[in-house]
Amino acid sequence: MTSKAKRILICDDDPLMRKLLGKLLGAMGCDVVGEAEDGDEGVKLFKTHRPDLTLMDINMPGKNGVDALGEIMKANAFAAVVMLSAMDDTVIAESCLHKGAVGYVQKGTDMGALQAALQEYVE
């Protein structure tokens, strides 16, 4: 990704996490163009909005983030997708990077650390 993202799609099944990410991104000068609670909705919104960056939770009901990532990369091989997970799983992280994700961020209770990790992609 050569330029920093400003139009962001958030895909996470946790409404509180979507709200927190939205506030963080808004404070960073980004525009959240859509929010999805599962992978199917995330792929649909990606195709509709063509965001600069998609934040994709790995563990979601229905279509998980890894499967949604595959569909997004098929729709646009140059899509910028950062995978999110509460788990620190290097095998899954490496798998996602191999499938085309530009990054992997572990979400947790420390919002400062989350914001610092996201800054690389949005500022």
Secondary structure, 3 states (H helix, E strand, C coil): CCCCCCEEEEECCCHHHHHHHHHHHHHCCCEEEEEECCHHHHHHHHHHHCCCEEEEECCCCCCCHHHHHHHHHHHCCCCCEEEEECCCCHHHHHHHHHCCCCEEEECCCCHHHHHHHHHHHHC
